[in-house]
Amino acid sequence: MTETWLIKNNILKPSFSSAQLSHDALVPLTIFDKAALNVHVESLHAFKPPMPSNEVLKNALSKVLAHFPHLTGRLTVDKQGHQCIVLNNAGIRIIETYVPMKLADELPFDPSKDISYLIPPVDGIDELLQIQLNRYACGGLVIGHTGHHRVVDAHSASFFFVAWGRLVRGLDIEKLPYHDRAAIFVPRNQLRVDYDHRFLLEFGQGTTSSKNATPLSSITHSITHFSTEFIEKIKALTNKQISNPKQRYSTFECLLAQVWKKVTQARGLELDEFTEVKLGVNVRRRMKPPVPMEYFGNLVLPAYPKLTVREVLMESHAYVAKAIHDAVSKIDNDYIQSFIDFGELSKRNGEILEGTTPEIGQTLCPNLEVNSWLRFSFHDLDFGGGPPCAFHFPVPAEGVLVFMPSFAKEGDVDLLMSLMSEHVNLFKKICHLLN
């Protein structure tokens, strides 16, 4: 493991109190927050030199935090036993280290190697956000961060980092975060739960589900690159197979159809077995009226496209893309409102609901869990020296996939994934084949 020198380890508080929310207010977690994983999510952004000094970064960070009071609060429990965020301005943890090597010698990040020294530790912490500034001998910077998923989803985290970068560059925040939860999560006068949300979201009474576990050494974390040229080929192939001339599938739907096919083939599954994808869907614009994209918190629901292995392997790309598209289309306003009513009904019944968390080393085979970050503003994240040159997100369990914009070339896509080691080599060999 690379040597790092600890310089500072402090609590950073907002430079002023937000006028949007009352100090020490208790903000109950929404049903969407409760459905999120009860974990601190880790990630890394790398920036080539020159980069602003740590003092400049911290000064802007202190200012931007005033607009994001949930991040400087703490999780607590109210008198009814429900988890809340107390807006007490307790602050975030900020760690500064020096890495006596060139950033170029560290990149690209190898997902199979331990780079935990660049990320704040998460065991036993109270802080909902931690930032670690890792300054390299060349002046390059790697920002390691952890954020509690019950407080923020990936879209909101991306929004926060872009806002921080704008303040560092002397600009105003383009759009302030939206915090009016009471205006969003309004149950109907007559509660109506039309879907089995408890089953689909794997809610339990504060317990985790028991799924297959495997030694970490048997799981390989890897990155697969898809060029713009390949993406255009897979989209052309998929959309050529559609009988309806008005139907077109997105980049994500076409790529996921390809990856689902190749992962299923690499796993060597039985043809009559079912394989399912748990697919995170940002519902901000699916609600009526639409919720501002600046809403800060969790607003993601899972869709569950499901096919037999025979269908995934033998049917066309368009057939598999349609299954993905149709499953996502079911996450409409009626479904979302039913979920809100489900949360309210559970609250009235005194249930303490908690989404289950995939354990490290868990095996999802024959299924997949997929997130698309293709619309996130990674290329807008700029502290003055340009967008990140690299990104790393530790993928905790076998079968977890993350699609994200590539930093190699605009329009390219990188797939972060974890598979059983014996399946990775075959997947790598066939993932770009269109047959």
N, C-alpha and C positions, 0 to 999 in steps of 0.2 A: 504494500500500500504506500502511495506517495506521502512523503513527509509534508506536514503543514504546521505553521507556527501560529498559535492563537495570539491575537493582538487585543481584542476586546470581546466581552460578552455582557451585554447590558439589556435593560428594558427601555424601549423607545415609546414615548407617548405622543399623542397628537399635539400639534403646536397651538391649537385652540379647540374649544368645544364646538361640536356641531349644533347648529340651531334647528336642525331637522327633527331631532329626537331628544326626549327628555333624559337628563343624566340619571343614572341608576334605574332607568325603566327596565322592566322585565318584558322581553319580547318572546312570546311562546314560539316554539318551533312549529312550522306548518306541517301538514301531512306530507308535503313534498320533501321537507327537510328530514322528517322521520324515515322516509323511504330511502334516503341517501345512506351511504356506508358510514358507520360510526368509526371513522379512521382519520388520521392525518395523512393527506395526500402529498407526496413528494414530487419535486421536479427540479430540473436544472436548465438555465439559459446561459449560453456562453457568448461573450462579446469580444471581438478583436480590439486591440488598442488603436487609437487612443480612447480612453474612457474617463469620464469625470472622476474627481476624487471621491473617496468615501464620504467626506464631510458634505459635499454637494449632494450626493445621493441620499444621505440620511436627512438632510435638511428638507429636501423635497418630499421624502417619505413621511416625515413628521407632518408636513402640510397636507398631503393627500389623505392621510389616515383620518383627518378631521371629517372627511366626507364619507368615511366608511366605518362608522362607530361600532358595527357588529364585530369587526376584526380586532378591535382593541378591548372588547368585552371578555366575558368568561361564561362558560356553560354552567348552569345551575339547575335546580329543581324547585318548582313552585309548591305551594301547600297541598296541591292535589297530586303531586308526584310526577307532573309533566315537565319534561326538559325544556328549559328556556335559555335565552341569552340575556345576561345582565349587562346593560350598557354602562359600565363603571369606569371606562377609560383607563383600565389597568395597564394597557399597552401591549406591544408585541415584543418578542425577543429578537435582538439584532446581534449577530456574531460577525466578527471580522477576523479573517485569517490571511496569512501570507504564504504563497506556494512558491518555493524556490526553483522554479523551472519555467520554461516557455509554454504558453498556452498551446501553441502549435504541436508541442510534443504530447499533449494530453488528448488532442482531438484526432479523429472522431471518437466520441465516447463509445467504449465497447460495452454493450449491454450485458455481456456475460461476466464482466469484472466488477469487483467491489469498488464503488466510488462514493461510499457512504461518508467519507471524510469531507466531502463537499456539501453535505446536507445536514441541517440541524438535527440532533437526536430527538426522537418523539416519545420515548418512554417516560411516563410519569409527569408529563408537562401539562400546564394549565393554559398556556398561551394558544390562542386560536390561529395565530399567524406567526411564523418565524422566518426571518430572512438571514441568509449567510452570505456575506460578501467575501469571495475568495479572490484575492488580488495576486496575479502572477508576476514573475520577475520582469516580463516584457511589458507590463502595464495592462495586459488583458484581464478580463474579469469573468468569473463564473458566479452567477447568482443562484444559490440553492435556496429552495423555499419549501415550507410545509404549511398546509392550510387544512383546517378541519372541514370535512366534507358536509357535516350537518349544518354548516354556516354558509358555505359557498359552493356552487357548482363550477364546472370548468369554464363555462361561458363567462360567469361573473368574475372568476379569477383572471381571465384574459383581459376583461374590461378594466379591472383594477390596475394591472401592470401597465397597460397602455396609458392610463391616466397618470400614473407615477412618472412614466417616461416623459410625458408632455410637460409636467411641472419642472423636471430636471432641465428641459430645453428652454425654459422661460416662457412656455405657452400656458394658456388657460386650459382647464379640462373641457373638452369639446362638449360633452353632455354629462351632467351630474348624475350620480346613481339615484335610482328610484326606490324609495323605501316604504311606500304606503301599502303595507300588506293587507290592511283592513279593506281596502278598495278592491283587492284582487280575489281573496279567498272567501267569497261570500256564499254560504250554503243556501239552497232553496228553502222557501218557507215550508214546503212539504218535502222533507228529505226523501230522495229516491236513489237507491243504489242499484243500478241496472247491470252491473258487471261484477265478476268475482275478483275483486281487487286483492283480497286477502291471499288468495291462491297465486295470482299472477305475480304479486310483489313479494311473495314468500314471507309475509309478515308472521312473526311469532311473538310470544310473550317475553320479549327481551332475550331470546336465545338465538343461537346461530344454528344453521342447518348442518346436518352431518352428511357431508359428501366425501367422495373418495379423496384421500390425501396420498401424496407420494413424496419421497425425499427430494429436497431442492436440487440435489446434484443430478436428478433425472430430468429436470426441466431446463430447456435452453431458451434464453432470451435473445432475440435477434431483431434486426431491422432489414426490411426488404424494400428496395427502391423501385418505383414505377415511373418511367419517364413520360413526358407529355405525349411523345409519339406513340408509346404503347397504350396509353390511356385513350387516345383518339382511335386506335385500332379496336380496342375492346368495346368502346362505345358504338363504333360503326357496325361491328359484328352484332352486338346485342340489339341495336335499334333496327337493323336490317331484318331481324327475325320476327319483328312485331307485325301482326296482321292488321292492327288498327293504325292507320297512317297518322292519326292525331296524337298518338301516345309516344312519348319519348322518355327514356330513363336517364337519371342523373349520373354524373361521374361516380358518385358514391355507390349508387345502386348497381351500376355495371361492374365496378371494381369489387364490391362485396360479393356479387354473384361469382366472379372469377375466383376470388380467394376462398369462398365457401366450397366451391367445387374442388379446388386443389388441396385444401386442408383435409377435406373428407376423403379424397383419394389417398393422401399420404398416411392417414390414420388407418387405412385398411379396414373400414367398417363393413359389417354385414349389410347386404342390399336391402333387406326388409326392416332394418333398424331405423328409428326416427332420429333426426338431428334437428336441433332448434337453436336459433340465434336470439339472445337477449340483446336488444338494440336500443340504446338510449336516444330518446327523442326530445329535443328542446321544444316545449309547448308554448313559449311566449307568444308567438304569432298564430298559434292554433286556437287560442282562446278568443271568445267573443264577449266584449270588444278585445282586440289584441292588447297584450301587456307590453309596455315599453321594453325594448331590448336592454335598457339600462337597469331593469329590475335586478336588485342585488340579493341573491339567495339561491335557493334550489327551485328550478322549474323544469324538471326532466321526468318523463315517464317512459317505461320500457315497452317496446313492441316485441312481439314474439313470432316472427316467421318460422314455420315448421314444415319440414318435408321429410319424406323417406330418403335414405341414402341412394336408393335406386333413382328417384326423381332428381336429386342433386347432380348425380353423375351422368345419367342417361339423357335427361331433358336438356333443352337449349339454354343458353345464357339468358335469353329473354324470359323463359319460363321461370327460372330462379329469380331473376330481377323482379318479375311480376309478384312473386310471393313476398319479396321484401317490400315492394311498393305498397301492396295491398295491406300488409300488416301495419305499416306506418300510417296509412290512410285511416285506419280504424281509430287512431289516437286523435279524435276530433273533439269539438267543444262539448258534445253530449257525454263522451267518455270522461273528459276532464272534469266536468261538473259532477258526474257520478262519483268520481274519486274524491272531490272536495266534500260531497255529502257523506261519503264513507268515513272520511276523517272526522267530521262533525258527529256522526252517529256513534262512532267508537269512543269519542271524547265523552258524550253524554252517558254512555254505558260504563264509563270508568275504566276503559281498557288502556293499558300502557303499551302502545304499539311501537315496534322497533324493527326496521329492516334488517335482514340478515346480511352478514358480511362474509365475502369469500375469504377463506383463510389462506395464509401463505402456504404454498405447496399443494393447494387444492387442485384437483383435476376435474375439468368441466366436460371432458370427452364423454359422449359424442357431440356435446353442444359447444357453443361459442358465446362469449360476451364481447360485444363490439361497441366502440364509441367512435364517432366521427368528429374530428376537430378541424375539418377542412374549411369551415367558414370562420374560424377564429382569426383574430387580427394579429397573428404572429409577426407579420412584416410591418405592422404599425408600431411594434414595440421598439422604441428607439430612445436611448438615453443621450444621444448626441453624436454617437459614433456609427450609427446605422443599426439595422435590425440584427437579431441574434445570428451567429454563424453556426450554432449547433444547439440542440435541445435533447434532453434526456428525461424519460418518465419511466421509473421502475414498474414493470408489469408483474403483479404479485402472484398470479395463479395461471396454471396451464389452461389454454383456451381463451385467454383475454387478448383482444386485438384493439389497437388504436390507429386510426387513419389520420394523418396530419400533413399539412403542407411541408414540402421538402425545403430545406435551406440550401440545397445544392443549386436549384434552378426554379424560378417562379413557374408554377403550373405543374411541376413534378409532385409526386406524392410518396411519402414514406409510411411504411406499415410497421409499427412496433408490435411485437407479438411474443407470446410464450407458448411453446409446444413441448411435448415430450421429445427428448433428445433424439430418439430413434426415428421420429417423424420429420425432423427439421431438414435433414439433408435431402430427402425425397421432395419435400415441398419446395426447397430452393431450386431443384432441378426442373420442376414442372410448372412453377408459378407463372412463368411468362409464356407458356404454351397455350395456344388458343383452341386446340383440338379438344 
